[in-house]
């Protein structure tokens, strides 16, 4: 792969695009986590007062909603890890020993957001 143009922050353009993908996937992870928690709360609320035996149609729908949110959570996490791994390789960086890939890339996302906005 030939090195592409470098941006002012020193990252190649393709690495910056992968960093943006990782940020989008991280936002999707956060949304999926909120959706999963909301579905679990709803399910607990309604299941508490349900009668023993076969669950109601509403409980079944809530379980399906929770399962869908969990699947979306797993997909968004996988997308984040793929983009994060691509970013690290495209930028030529190495994840410090003892630090997770997720934590390292999240720090890059935070720093690049500060560079763009000029705020902390």
Biopython code that builds the backbone (N, CA, C, O; Angstrom):
import numpy as np
from Bio.PDB.StructureBuilder import StructureBuilder

atoms = [
    (1, "UNK", "N", (0.846, -1.162, 0.000)),
    (1, "UNK", "CA", (0.000, 0.000, 0.000)),
    (1, "UNK", "C", (0.896, 1.230, 0.000)),
    (1, "UNK", "O", (1.812, 1.328, 0.816)),
    (2, "UNK", "N", (0.645, 2.154, -0.891)),
    (2, "UNK", "CA", (1.431, 3.374, -0.944)),
    (2, "UNK", "C", (0.877, 4.376, 0.051)),
    (2, "UNK", "O", (-0.338, 4.491, 0.211)),
    (3, "UNK", "N", (1.767, 5.106, 0.723)),
    (3, "UNK", "CA", (1.270, 6.069, 1.693)),
    (3, "UNK", "C", (0.503, 7.183, 1.007)),
    (3, "UNK", "O", (0.940, 7.719, -0.012)),
    (4, "UNK", "N", (-0.610, 7.516, 1.557)),
    (4, "UNK", "CA", (-1.452, 8.571, 1.002)),
    (4, "UNK", "C", (-1.046, 9.914, 1.565)),
    (4, "UNK", "O", (-0.061, 10.025, 2.294)),
    (5, "UNK", "N", (-1.812, 10.933, 1.221)),
    (5, "UNK", "CA", (-1.494, 12.259, 1.744)),
    (5, "UNK", "C", (-1.698, 12.297, 3.261)),
    (5, "UNK", "O", (-2.622, 11.679, 3.789)),
    (6, "UNK", "N", (-0.841, 13.015, 3.935)),
    (6, "UNK", "CA", (-0.945, 13.146, 5.383)),
    (6, "UNK", "C", (-1.695, 14.432, 5.718)),
    (6, "UNK", "O", (-1.531, 15.457, 5.056)),
    (7, "UNK", "N", (-2.497, 14.355, 6.732)),
    (7, "UNK", "CA", (-3.274, 15.498, 7.176)),
    (7, "UNK", "C", (-2.492, 16.256, 8.240)),
    (7, "UNK", "O", (-1.486, 15.749, 8.737)),
    (8, "UNK", "N", (-2.927, 17.452, 8.597)),
    (8, "UNK", "CA", (-2.175, 18.255, 9.561)),
    (8, "UNK", "C", (-1.883, 17.549, 10.886)),
    (8, "UNK", "O", (-0.857, 17.826, 11.506)),
    (9, "UNK", "N", (-2.743, 16.658, 11.329)),
    (9, "UNK", "CA", (-2.485, 15.970, 12.594)),
    (9, "UNK", "C", (-1.510, 14.810, 12.424)),
    (9, "UNK", "O", (-1.247, 14.087, 13.385)),
    (10, "UNK", "N", (-0.975, 14.619, 11.232)),
    (10, "UNK", "CA", (0.031, 13.594, 10.990)),
    (10, "UNK", "C", (-0.513, 12.248, 10.590)),
    (10, "UNK", "O", (0.261, 11.320, 10.353)),
    (11, "UNK", "N", (-1.815, 12.110, 10.506)),
    (11, "UNK", "CA", (-2.417, 10.831, 10.129)),
    (11, "UNK", "C", (-2.661, 10.783, 8.629)),
    (11, "UNK", "O", (-3.044, 11.791, 8.034)),
    (12, "UNK", "N", (-2.446, 9.629, 8.009)),
    (12, "UNK", "CA", (-2.832, 9.491, 6.603)),
    (12, "UNK", "C", (-4.349, 9.623, 6.466)),
    (12, "UNK", "O", (-5.089, 9.348, 7.411)),
    (13, "UNK", "N", (-4.798, 10.038, 5.307)),
    (13, "UNK", "CA", (-6.232, 10.258, 5.080)),
    (13, "UNK", "C", (-7.036, 8.973, 5.269)),
    (13, "UNK", "O", (-8.143, 9.009, 5.805)),
    (14, "UNK", "N", (-6.482, 7.826, 4.827)),
    (14, "UNK", "CA", (-7.224, 6.576, 4.995)),
    (14, "UNK", "C", (-7.334, 6.189, 6.467)),
    (14, "UNK", "O", (-8.342, 5.614, 6.878)),
    (15, "UNK", "N", (-6.318, 6.493, 7.261)),
    (15, "UNK", "CA", (-6.376, 6.208, 8.697)),
    (15, "UNK", "C", (-7.423, 7.084, 9.371)),
    (15, "UNK", "O", (-8.144, 6.628, 10.258)),
    (16, "UNK", "N", (-7.505, 8.336, 8.951)),
    (16, "UNK", "CA", (-8.496, 9.237, 9.524)),
    (16, "UNK", "C", (-9.909, 8.789, 9.175)),
    (16, "UNK", "O", (-10.820, 8.924, 9.991)),
    (17, "UNK", "N", (-10.099, 8.258, 7.967)),
    (17, "UNK", "CA", (-11.409, 7.738, 7.581)),
    (17, "UNK", "C", (-11.782, 6.536, 8.448)),
    (17, "UNK", "O", (-12.936, 6.393, 8.851)),
    (18, "UNK", "N", (-10.805, 5.673, 8.733)),
    (18, "UNK", "CA", (-11.065, 4.524, 9.605)),
    (18, "UNK", "C", (-11.346, 4.971, 11.037)),
    (18, "UNK", "O", (-12.149, 4.352, 11.735)),
    (19, "UNK", "N", (-10.692, 6.035, 11.473)),
    (19, "UNK", "CA", (-10.960, 6.577, 12.803)),
    (19, "UNK", "C", (-12.392, 7.114, 12.883)),
    (19, "UNK", "O", (-13.067, 6.952, 13.900)),
    (20, "UNK", "N", (-12.847, 7.754, 11.802)),
    (20, "UNK", "CA", (-14.232, 8.247, 11.758)),
    (20, "UNK", "C", (-15.218, 7.077, 11.784)),
    (20, "UNK", "O", (-16.256, 7.152, 12.440)),
    (21, "UNK", "N", (-14.891, 5.998, 11.070)),
    (21, "UNK", "CA", (-15.750, 4.804, 11.102)),
    (21, "UNK", "C", (-15.805, 4.216, 12.506)),
    (21, "UNK", "O", (-16.863, 3.788, 12.966)),
    (22, "UNK", "N", (-14.664, 4.199, 13.181)),
    (22, "UNK", "CA", (-14.623, 3.679, 14.546)),
    (22, "UNK", "C", (-15.477, 4.544, 15.473)),
    (22, "UNK", "O", (-16.165, 4.025, 16.353)),
    (23, "UNK", "N", (-15.433, 5.857, 15.273)),
    (23, "UNK", "CA", (-16.249, 6.757, 16.099)),
    (23, "UNK", "C", (-17.739, 6.518, 15.855)),
    (23, "UNK", "O", (-18.528, 6.510, 16.800)),
    (24, "UNK", "N", (-18.123, 6.325, 14.602)),
    (24, "UNK", "CA", (-19.525, 6.038, 14.285)),
    (24, "UNK", "C", (-19.960, 4.709, 14.893)),
    (24, "UNK", "O", (-21.061, 4.595, 15.433)),
    (25, "UNK", "N", (-19.093, 3.709, 14.804)),
    (25, "UNK", "CA", (-19.413, 2.401, 15.376)),
    (25, "UNK", "C", (-19.505, 2.487, 16.897)),
    (25, "UNK", "O", (-20.327, 1.807, 17.511)),
    (26, "UNK", "N", (-18.666, 3.320, 17.500)),
    (26, "UNK", "CA", (-18.731, 3.503, 18.960)),
    (26, "UNK", "C", (-20.056, 4.144, 19.356)),
    (26, "UNK", "O", (-20.661, 3.758, 20.356)),
    (27, "UNK", "N", (-20.507, 5.120, 18.576)),
    (27, "UNK", "CA", (-21.814, 5.726, 18.839)),
    (27, "UNK", "C", (-22.927, 4.694, 18.708)),
    (27, "UNK", "O", (-23.876, 4.697, 19.493)),
    (28, "UNK", "N", (-22.813, 3.813, 17.721)),
    (28, "UNK", "CA", (-23.800, 2.741, 17.553)),
    (28, "UNK", "C", (-23.753, 1.772, 18.731)),
    (28, "UNK", "O", (-24.789, 1.264, 19.160)),
    (29, "UNK", "N", (-22.550, 1.515, 19.256)),
    (29, "UNK", "CA", (-22.422, 0.658, 20.432)),
    (29, "UNK", "C", (-23.141, 1.268, 21.628)),
    (29, "UNK", "O", (-23.848, 0.573, 22.357)),
    (30, "UNK", "N", (-22.959, 2.560, 21.823)),
    (30, "UNK", "CA", (-23.611, 3.241, 22.937)),
    (30, "UNK", "C", (-25.127, 3.200, 22.802)),
    (30, "UNK", "O", (-25.836, 2.963, 23.780)),
    (31, "UNK", "N", (-25.624, 3.433, 21.582)),
    (31, "UNK", "CA", (-27.071, 3.390, 21.352)),
    (31, "UNK", "C", (-27.614, 1.989, 21.596)),
    (31, "UNK", "O", (-28.669, 1.832, 22.211)),
    (32, "UNK", "N", (-26.904, 0.971, 21.121)),
    (32, "UNK", "CA", (-27.343, -0.410, 21.311)),
    (32, "UNK", "C", (-27.338, -0.783, 22.795)),
    (32, "UNK", "O", (-28.211, -1.521, 23.252)),
    (33, "UNK", "N", (-26.370, -0.282, 23.536)),
    (33, "UNK", "CA", (-26.329, -0.557, 24.974)),
    (33, "UNK", "C", (-27.520, 0.082, 25.679)),
    (33, "UNK", "O", (-28.123, -0.523, 26.565)),
    (34, "UNK", "N", (-27.857, 1.308, 25.283)),
    (34, "UNK", "CA", (-29.038, 1.963, 25.869)),
    (34, "UNK", "C", (-30.308, 1.214, 25.500)),
    (34, "UNK", "O", (-31.184, 1.026, 26.344)),
    (35, "UNK", "N", (-30.417, 0.783, 24.245)),
    (35, "UNK", "CA", (-31.603, 0.031, 23.812)),
    (35, "UNK", "C", (-31.729, -1.295, 24.562)),
    (35, "UNK", "O", (-32.831, -1.695, 24.939)),
    (36, "UNK", "N", (-30.607, -1.971, 24.776)),
    (36, "UNK", "CA", (-30.617, -3.233, 25.505)),
    (36, "UNK", "C", (-31.070, -3.014, 26.944)),
    (36, "UNK", "O", (-31.891, -3.771, 27.461)),
    (37, "UNK", "N", (-30.541, -1.990, 27.584)),
    (37, "UNK", "CA", (-30.916, -1.697, 28.968)),
    (37, "UNK", "C", (-32.390, -1.318, 29.067)),
    (37, "UNK", "O", (-33.081, -1.732, 29.997)),
    (38, "UNK", "N", (-32.866, -0.534, 28.107)),
    (38, "UNK", "CA", (-34.266, -0.126, 28.107)),
    (38, "UNK", "C", (-35.180, -1.331, 27.933)),
    (38, "UNK", "O", (-36.187, -1.450, 28.631)),
    (39, "UNK", "N", (-34.842, -2.220, 27.016)),
    (39, "UNK", "CA", (-35.649, -3.430, 26.796)),
    (39, "UNK", "C", (-35.633, -4.320, 28.037)),
    (39, "UNK", "O", (-36.662, -4.891, 28.398)),
    (40, "UNK", "N", (-34.481, -4.444, 28.694)),
    (40, "UNK", "CA", (-34.396, -5.264, 29.900)),
    (40, "UNK", "C", (-35.241, -4.663, 31.024)),
    (40, "UNK", "O", (-35.917, -5.388, 31.754)),
    (41, "UNK", "N", (-35.200, -3.340, 31.160)),
    (41, "UNK", "CA", (-36.013, -2.684, 32.181)),
    (41, "UNK", "C", (-37.501, -2.898, 31.932)),
    (41, "UNK", "O", (-38.257, -3.210, 32.852)),
    (42, "UNK", "N", (-37.909, -2.729, 30.683)),
    (42, "UNK", "CA", (-39.314, -2.947, 30.322)),
    (42, "UNK", "C", (-39.733, -4.388, 30.599)),
    (42, "UNK", "O", (-40.809, -4.648, 31.136)),
    (43, "UNK", "N", (-38.860, -5.313, 30.221)),
    (43, "UNK", "CA", (-39.166, -6.729, 30.415)),
    (43, "UNK", "C", (-39.311, -7.053, 31.900)),
    (43, "UNK", "O", (-40.234, -7.768, 32.291)),
    (44, "UNK", "N", (-38.410, -6.533, 32.723)),
    (44, "UNK", "CA", (-38.512, -6.753, 34.167)),
    (44, "UNK", "C", (-39.807, -6.169, 34.730)),
    (44, "UNK", "O", (-40.472, -6.785, 35.562)),
    (45, "UNK", "N", (-40.149, -4.972, 34.262)),
    (45, "UNK", "CA", (-41.348, -4.310, 34.753)),
    (45, "UNK", "C", (-42.606, -5.130, 34.454)),
    (45, "UNK", "O", (-43.456, -5.312, 35.326)),
    (46, "UNK", "N", (-42.716, -5.615, 33.241)),
    (46, "UNK", "CA", (-43.912, -6.368, 32.855)),
    (46, "UNK", "C", (-43.877, -7.811, 33.341)),
    (46, "UNK", "O", (-44.920, -8.377, 33.666)),
    (47, "UNK", "N", (-42.697, -8.411, 33.395)),
    (47, "UNK", "CA", (-42.597, -9.805, 33.829)),
    (47, "UNK", "C", (-42.909, -9.950, 35.318)),
    (47, "UNK", "O", (-43.354, -11.007, 35.764)),
    (48, "UNK", "N", (-42.674, -8.887, 36.081)),
    (48, "UNK", "CA", (-42.923, -8.931, 37.516)),
    (48, "UNK", "C", (-44.394, -9.235, 37.814)),
    (48, "UNK", "O", (-44.706, -9.927, 38.784)),
    (49, "UNK", "N", (-45.282, -8.723, 36.986)),
    (49, "UNK", "CA", (-46.715, -8.873, 37.235)),
    (49, "UNK", "C", (-47.382, -9.916, 36.335)),
    (49, "UNK", "O", (-48.606, -10.039, 36.323)),
    (50, "UNK", "N", (-46.582, -10.654, 35.593)),
    (50, "UNK", "CA", (-47.182, -11.648, 34.694)),
    (50, "UNK", "C", (-47.577, -12.902, 35.472)),
    (50, "UNK", "O", (-47.003, -13.223, 36.513)),
    (51, "UNK", "N", (-48.545, -13.576, 34.948)),
    (51, "UNK", "CA", (-49.029, -14.818, 35.569)),
    (51, "UNK", "C", (-48.101, -15.967, 35.187)),
    (51, "UNK", "O", (-47.447, -15.934, 34.145)),
    (52, "UNK", "N", (-48.056, -16.977, 36.040)),
    (52, "UNK", "CA", (-47.254, -18.160, 35.686)),
    (52, "UNK", "C", (-47.846, -18.860, 34.465)),
    (52, "UNK", "O", (-49.044, -18.769, 34.196)),
    (53, "UNK", "N", (-47.007, -19.538, 33.755)),
    (53, "UNK", "CA", (-47.460, -20.251, 32.575)),
    (53, "UNK", "C", (-46.909, -19.618, 31.313)),
    (53, "UNK", "O", (-45.845, -18.999, 31.323)),
    (54, "UNK", "N", (-47.635, -19.779, 30.245)),
    (54, "UNK", "CA", (-47.199, -19.250, 28.958)),
    (54, "UNK", "C", (-47.164, -17.720, 29.002)),
    (54, "UNK", "O", (-48.115, -17.094, 29.469)),
    (55, "UNK", "N", (-46.063, -17.112, 28.515)),
    (55, "UNK", "CA", (-45.961, -15.652, 28.566)),
    (55, "UNK", "C", (-46.948, -14.988, 27.606)),
    (55, "UNK", "O", (-47.352, -15.560, 26.594)),
    (56, "UNK", "N", (-47.316, -13.764, 27.968)),
    (56, "UNK", "CA", (-48.237, -13.013, 27.112)),
    (56, "UNK", "C", (-47.535, -12.596, 25.826)),
    (56, "UNK", "O", (-46.311, -12.667, 25.722)),
    (57, "UNK", "N", (-48.315, -12.167, 24.864)),
    (57, "UNK", "CA", (-47.754, -11.707, 23.582)),
    (57, "UNK", "C", (-46.846, -10.497, 23.801)),
    (57, "UNK", "O", (-45.839, -10.335, 23.112)),
    (58, "UNK", "N", (-47.206, -9.659, 24.753)),
    (58, "UNK", "CA", (-46.402, -8.465, 25.033)),
    (58, "UNK", "C", (-45.026, -8.849, 25.590)),
    (58, "UNK", "O", (-44.013, -8.265, 25.204)),
    (59, "UNK", "N", (-44.992, -9.817, 26.485)),
    (59, "UNK", "CA", (-43.714, -10.287, 27.046)),
    (59, "UNK", "C", (-42.852, -10.884, 25.938)),
    (59, "UNK", "O", (-41.643, -10.653, 25.896)),
    (60, "UNK", "N", (-43.466, -11.644, 25.050)),
    (60, "UNK", "CA", (-42.720, -12.244, 23.930)),
    (60, "UNK", "C", (-42.142, -11.143, 23.046)),
    (60, "UNK", "O", (-40.994, -11.242, 22.613)),
    (61, "UNK", "N", (-42.913, -10.102, 22.775)),
    (61, "UNK", "CA", (-42.415, -8.983, 21.964)),
    (61, "UNK", "C", (-41.258, -8.282, 22.662)),
    (61, "UNK", "O", (-40.290, -7.893, 22.009)),
    (62, "UNK", "N", (-41.340, -8.117, 23.968)),
    (62, "UNK", "CA", (-40.251, -7.482, 24.707)),
    (62, "UNK", "C", (-38.986, -8.337, 24.673)),
    (62, "UNK", "O", (-37.881, -7.803, 24.574)),
    (63, "UNK", "N", (-39.136, -9.643, 24.753)),
    (63, "UNK", "CA", (-37.972, -10.537, 24.668)),
    (63, "UNK", "C", (-37.335, -10.460, 23.280)),
    (63, "UNK", "O", (-36.112, -10.485, 23.148)),
    (64, "UNK", "N", (-38.175, -10.365, 22.247)),
    (64, "UNK", "CA", (-37.651, -10.223, 20.881)),
    (64, "UNK", "C", (-36.932, -8.882, 20.724)),
    (64, "UNK", "O", (-35.887, -8.804, 20.078)),
    (65, "UNK", "N", (-37.491, -7.841, 21.314)),
    (65, "UNK", "CA", (-36.872, -6.515, 21.257)),
    (65, "UNK", "C", (-35.506, -6.540, 21.948)),
    (65, "UNK", "O", (-34.537, -5.964, 21.454)),
    (66, "UNK", "N", (-35.448, -7.212, 23.086)),
    (66, "UNK", "CA", (-34.187, -7.327, 23.816)),
    (66, "UNK", "C", (-33.160, -8.127, 23.009)),
    (66, "UNK", "O", (-31.989, -7.752, 22.956)),
    (67, "UNK", "N", (-33.585, -9.209, 22.392)),
    (67, "UNK", "CA", (-32.677, -10.022, 21.587)),
    (67, "UNK", "C", (-32.145, -9.229, 20.389)),
    (67, "UNK", "O", (-30.964, -9.314, 20.052)),
    (68, "UNK", "N", (-33.026, -8.462, 19.756)),
    (68, "UNK", "CA", (-32.607, -7.634, 18.625)),
    (68, "UNK", "C", (-31.576, -6.595, 19.068)),
    (68, "UNK", "O", (-30.593, -6.352, 18.368)),
    (69, "UNK", "N", (-31.804, -5.984, 20.234)),
    (69, "UNK", "CA", (-30.859, -4.985, 20.750)),
    (69, "UNK", "C", (-29.514, -5.629, 21.073)),
    (69, "UNK", "O", (-28.471, -5.020, 20.835)),
    (70, "UNK", "N", (-29.520, -6.834, 21.604)),
    (70, "UNK", "CA", (-28.258, -7.527, 21.904)),
    (70, "UNK", "C", (-27.499, -7.863, 20.624)),
    (70, "UNK", "O", (-26.276, -7.731, 20.572)),
    (71, "UNK", "N", (-28.216, -8.292, 19.600)),
    (71, "UNK", "CA", (-27.579, -8.596, 18.318)),
    (71, "UNK", "C", (-26.967, -7.337, 17.729)),
    (71, "UNK", "O", (-25.844, -7.368, 17.226)),
    (72, "UNK", "N", (-27.693, -6.234, 17.788)),
    (72, "UNK", "CA", (-27.176, -4.961, 17.265)),
    (72, "UNK", "C", (-25.956, -4.507, 18.065)),
    (72, "UNK", "O", (-25.019, -3.939, 17.504)),
    (73, "UNK", "N", (-25.969, -4.753, 19.345)),
    (73, "UNK", "CA", (-24.825, -4.421, 20.191)),
    (73, "UNK", "C", (-23.592, -5.207, 19.754)),
    (73, "UNK", "O", (-22.501, -4.646, 19.648)),
    (74, "UNK", "N", (-23.761, -6.491, 19.502)),
    (74, "UNK", "CA", (-22.637, -7.326, 19.061)),
    (74, "UNK", "C", (-22.125, -6.889, 17.692)),
    (74, "UNK", "O", (-20.917, -6.847, 17.459)),
    (75, "UNK", "N", (-23.044, -6.566, 16.794)),
    (75, "UNK", "CA", (-22.635, -6.119, 15.445)),
    (75, "UNK", "C", (-21.872, -4.803, 15.499)),
    (75, "UNK", "O", (-20.856, -4.641, 14.823)),
    (76, "UNK", "N", (-22.360, -3.867, 16.301)),
    (76, "UNK", "CA", (-21.691, -2.562, 16.374)),
    (76, "UNK", "C", (-20.325, -2.701, 17.042)),
    (76, "UNK", "O", (-19.383, -2.006, 16.663)),
    (77, "UNK", "N", (-20.206, -3.583, 18.023)),
    (77, "UNK", "CA", (-18.908, -3.808, 18.659)),
    (77, "UNK", "C", (-17.931, -4.414, 17.660)),
    (77, "UNK", "O", (-16.764, -4.024, 17.620)),
    (78, "UNK", "N", (-18.396, -5.361, 16.858)),
    (78, "UNK", "CA", (-17.537, -5.963, 15.841)),
    (78, "UNK", "C", (-17.108, -4.916, 14.814)),
    (78, "UNK", "O", (-15.947, -4.887, 14.407)),
    (79, "UNK", "N", (-18.034, -4.061, 14.397)),
    (79, "UNK", "CA", (-17.692, -3.000, 13.436)),
    (79, "UNK", "C", (-16.665, -2.042, 14.037)),
    (79, "UNK", "O", (-15.749, -1.593, 13.349)),
    (80, "UNK", "N", (-16.826, -1.734, 15.328)),
    (80, "UNK", "CA", (-15.857, -0.855, 15.995)),
    (80, "UNK", "C", (-14.477, -1.490, 16.012)),
    (80, "UNK", "O", (-13.486, -0.836, 15.687)),
    (81, "UNK", "N", (-14.407, -2.763, 16.391)),
    (81, "UNK", "CA", (-13.104, -3.421, 16.487)),
    (81, "UNK", "C", (-12.428, -3.550, 15.128)),
    (81, "UNK", "O", (-11.209, -3.416, 15.028)),
    (82, "UNK", "N", (-13.208, -3.807, 14.086)),
    (82, "UNK", "CA", (-12.637, -3.897, 12.738)),
    (82, "UNK", "C", (-12.082, -2.532, 12.312)),
    (82, "UNK", "O", (-10.965, -2.443, 11.802)),
    (83, "UNK", "N", (-12.864, -1.476, 12.524)),
    (83, "UNK", "CA", (-12.406, -0.131, 12.149)),
    (83, "UNK", "C", (-11.217, 0.299, 13.008)),
    (83, "UNK", "O", (-10.281, 0.918, 12.503)),
    (84, "UNK", "N", (-11.249, -0.024, 14.293)),
    (84, "UNK", "CA", (-10.149, 0.342, 15.186)),
    (84, "UNK", "C", (-8.864, -0.372, 14.780)),
    (84, "UNK", "O", (-7.794, 0.235, 14.747)),
    (85, "UNK", "N", (-8.974, -1.650, 14.475)),
    (85, "UNK", "CA", (-7.806, -2.411, 14.045)),
    (85, "UNK", "C", (-7.265, -1.853, 12.729)),
    (85, "UNK", "O", (-6.054, -1.708, 12.562)),
    (86, "UNK", "N", (-8.159, -1.544, 11.805)),
    (86, "UNK", "CA", (-7.733, -0.944, 10.537)),
    (86, "UNK", "C", (-7.053, 0.395, 10.745)),
    (86, "UNK", "O", (-6.060, 0.698, 10.083)),
    (87, "UNK", "N", (-7.576, 1.198, 11.656)),
    (87, "UNK", "CA", (-6.978, 2.506, 11.953)),
    (87, "UNK", "C", (-5.563, 2.340, 12.479)),
    (87, "UNK", "O", (-4.645, 3.025, 12.028)),
    (88, "UNK", "N", (-5.385, 1.438, 13.425)),
    (88, "UNK", "CA", (-4.057, 1.243, 14.023)),
    (88, "UNK", "C", (-3.060, 0.796, 12.960)),
    (88, "UNK", "O", (-1.926, 1.275, 12.929)),
    (89, "UNK", "N", (-3.476, -0.119, 12.091)),
    (89, "UNK", "CA", (-2.564, -0.604, 11.046)),
    (89, "UNK", "C", (-2.304, 0.467, 9.985)),
    (89, "UNK", "O", (-1.168, 0.635, 9.543)),
    (90, "UNK", "N", (-3.344, 1.191, 9.576)),
    (90, "UNK", "CA", (-3.168, 2.202, 8.523)),
    (90, "UNK", "C", (-2.326, 3.382, 8.995)),
    (90, "UNK", "O", (-1.629, 4.011, 8.199)),
    (91, "UNK", "N", (-2.391, 3.680, 10.282)),
    (91, "UNK", "CA", (-1.634, 4.820, 10.789)),
    (91, "UNK", "C", (-0.227, 4.443, 11.230)),
    (91, "UNK", "O", (0.592, 5.312, 11.529)),
    (92, "UNK", "N", (0.050, 3.133, 11.268)),
    (92, "UNK", "CA", (1.387, 2.692, 11.655)),
    (92, "UNK", "C", (1.633, 2.794, 13.149)),
    (92, "UNK", "O", (2.785, 2.840, 13.580)),
    (93, "UNK", "N", (0.591, 2.831, 13.936)),
    (93, "UNK", "CA", (0.720, 2.938, 15.385)),
    (93, "UNK", "C", (0.798, 1.553, 16.008)),
    (93, "UNK", "O", (0.465, 0.549, 15.377)),
    (94, "UNK", "N", (1.236, 1.520, 17.229)),
    (94, "UNK", "CA", (1.260, 0.273, 17.995)),
    (94, "UNK", "C", (0.534, 0.525, 19.306)),
    (94, "UNK", "O", (0.776, 1.524, 19.982)),
    (95, "UNK", "N", (-0.348, -0.382, 19.651)),
    (95, "UNK", "CA", (-1.089, -0.258, 20.905)),
    (95, "UNK", "C", (-0.114, -0.534, 22.044)),
    (95, "UNK", "O", (0.561, -1.563, 22.050)),
    (96, "UNK", "N", (-0.039, 0.390, 23.017)),
    (96, "UNK", "CA", (0.882, 0.176, 24.140)),
    (96, "UNK", "C", (0.545, -1.100, 24.914)),
    (96, "UNK", "O", (-0.617, -1.487, 25.039)),
    (97, "UNK", "N", (1.573, -1.725, 25.418)),
    (97, "UNK", "CA", (1.390, -2.952, 26.191)),
    (97, "UNK", "C", (0.554, -2.632, 27.428)),
    (97, "UNK", "O", (0.772, -1.628, 28.105)),
    (98, "UNK", "N", (-0.394, -3.500, 27.701)),
    (98, "UNK", "CA", (-1.246, -3.316, 28.867)),
    (98, "UNK", "C", (-2.463, -2.440, 28.613)),
    (98, "UNK", "O", (-3.243, -2.192, 29.532)),
    (99, "UNK", "N", (-2.641, -1.966, 27.382)),
    (99, "UNK", "CA", (-3.785, -1.132, 27.033)),
    (99, "UNK", "C", (-4.599, -1.856, 25.965)),
    (99, "UNK", "O", (-4.046, -2.431, 25.029)),
    (100, "UNK", "N", (-5.902, -1.818, 26.119)),
    (100, "UNK", "CA", (-6.738, -2.503, 25.132)),
    (100, "UNK", "C", (-6.831, -1.678, 23.851)),
    (100, "UNK", "O", (-6.642, -0.461, 23.859)),
    (101, "UNK", "N", (-7.120, -2.359, 22.772)),
    (101, "UNK", "CA", (-7.312, -1.692, 21.487)),
    (101, "UNK", "C", (-8.445, -0.678, 21.599)),
    (101, "UNK", "O", (-8.346, 0.432, 21.077)),
    (102, "UNK", "N", (-9.512, -1.062, 22.275)),
    (102, "UNK", "CA", (-10.667, -0.175, 22.425)),
    (102, "UNK", "C", (-10.286, 1.109, 23.164)),
    (102, "UNK", "O", (-10.625, 2.203, 22.714)),
    (103, "UNK", "N", (-9.592, 0.986, 24.282)),
    (103, "UNK", "CA", (-9.203, 2.164, 25.064)),
    (103, "UNK", "C", (-8.257, 3.060, 24.267)),
    (103, "UNK", "O", (-8.369, 4.285, 24.309)),
    (104, "UNK", "N", (-7.335, 2.445, 23.548)),
    (104, "UNK", "CA", (-6.364, 3.212, 22.764)),
    (104, "UNK", "C", (-7.048, 4.017, 21.664)),
    (104, "UNK", "O", (-6.759, 5.201, 21.485)),
    (105, "UNK", "N", (-7.949, 3.379, 20.934)),
    (105, "UNK", "CA", (-8.632, 4.064, 19.832)),
    (105, "UNK", "C", (-9.623, 5.098, 20.373)),
    (105, "UNK", "O", (-9.790, 6.159, 19.772)),
    (106, "UNK", "N", (-10.277, 4.805, 21.488)),
    (106, "UNK", "CA", (-11.176, 5.800, 22.081)),
    (106, "UNK", "C", (-10.419, 7.062, 22.486)),
    (106, "UNK", "O", (-10.945, 8.169, 22.372)),
    (107, "UNK", "N", (-9.192, 6.895, 22.954)),
    (107, "UNK", "CA", (-8.360, 8.062, 23.281)),
    (107, "UNK", "C", (-8.039, 8.861, 22.013)),
    (107, "UNK", "O", (-8.050, 10.092, 22.037)),
    (108, "UNK", "N", (-7.756, 8.166, 20.909)),
    (108, "UNK", "CA", (-7.518, 8.839, 19.638)),
    (108, "UNK", "C", (-8.763, 9.587, 19.173)),
    (108, "UNK", "O", (-8.671, 10.705, 18.666)),
    (109, "UNK", "N", (-9.923, 8.966, 19.348)),
    (109, "UNK", "CA", (-11.178, 9.608, 18.957)),
    (109, "UNK", "C", (-11.379, 10.875, 19.781)),
    (109, "UNK", "O", (-11.735, 11.924, 19.244)),
    (110, "UNK", "N", (-11.147, 10.770, 21.086)),
    (110, "UNK", "CA", (-11.311, 11.936, 21.957)),
    (110, "UNK", "C", (-10.345, 13.057, 21.560)),
    (110, "UNK", "O", (-10.728, 14.224, 21.485)),
    (111, "UNK", "N", (-9.095, 12.685, 21.309)),
    (111, "UNK", "CA", (-8.101, 13.699, 20.940)),
    (111, "UNK", "C", (-8.402, 14.339, 19.592)),
    (111, "UNK", "O", (-8.244, 15.549, 19.430)),
    (112, "UNK", "N", (-8.838, 13.531, 18.620)),
    (112, "UNK", "CA", (-9.117, 14.102, 17.307)),
    (112, "UNK", "C", (-10.357, 14.986, 17.366)),
    (112, "UNK", "O", (-10.448, 15.962, 16.621)),
    (113, "UNK", "N", (-11.311, 14.666, 18.234)),
    (113, "UNK", "CA", (-12.474, 15.535, 18.415)),
    (113, "UNK", "C", (-12.035, 16.862, 19.022)),
    (113, "UNK", "O", (-12.551, 17.918, 18.654)),
    (114, "UNK", "N", (-11.075, 16.808, 19.958)),
    (114, "UNK", "CA", (-10.558, 18.045, 20.530)),
    (114, "UNK", "C", (-9.821, 18.871, 19.484)),
    (114, "UNK", "O", (-9.936, 20.097, 19.462)),
    (115, "UNK", "N", (-9.054, 18.195, 18.607)),
    (115, "UNK", "CA", (-8.354, 18.911, 17.546)),
    (115, "UNK", "C", (-9.324, 19.603, 16.593)),
    (115, "UNK", "O", (-9.086, 20.726, 16.151)),
    (116, "UNK", "N", (-10.414, 18.917, 16.288)),
    (116, "UNK", "CA", (-11.378, 19.476, 15.338)),
    (116, "UNK", "C", (-12.154, 20.626, 15.959)),
    (116, "UNK", "O", (-12.315, 21.679, 15.341)),
    (117, "UNK", "N", (-12.636, 20.424, 17.185)),
    (117, "UNK", "CA", (-13.486, 21.426, 17.816)),
    (117, "UNK", "C", (-12.688, 22.474, 18.589)),
    (117, "UNK", "O", (-13.171, 23.584, 18.814)),
    (118, "UNK", "N", (-11.474, 22.124, 18.993)),
    (118, "UNK", "CA", (-10.682, 23.041, 19.772)),
    (118, "UNK", "C", (-11.086, 23.078, 21.244)),
    (118, "UNK", "O", (-10.611, 23.918, 22.008)),
    (119, "UNK", "N", (-11.974, 22.149, 21.633)),
    (119, "UNK", "CA", (-12.438, 22.095, 23.014)),
    (119, "UNK", "C", (-12.063, 20.749, 23.608)),
    (119, "UNK", "O", (-11.812, 19.775, 22.897)),
    (120, "UNK", "N", (-12.035, 20.726, 24.929)),
    (120, "UNK", "CA", (-11.795, 19.464, 25.654)),
    (120, "UNK", "C", (-13.093, 18.936, 26.162)),
    (120, "UNK", "O", (-13.123, 17.883, 26.800)),
]
sb = StructureBuilder()
sb.init_structure("model")
sb.init_model(0)
sb.init_chain("A")
sb.init_seg("    ")
for serial, (resi, resn, name, xyz) in enumerate(atoms, 1):
    if name == "N":
        sb.init_residue(resn, " ", resi, " ")
    sb.init_atom(name, np.array(xyz, "f"), 0.0, 1.0, " ", f" {name:<3s}", serial, name[0])
structure = sb.get_structure()
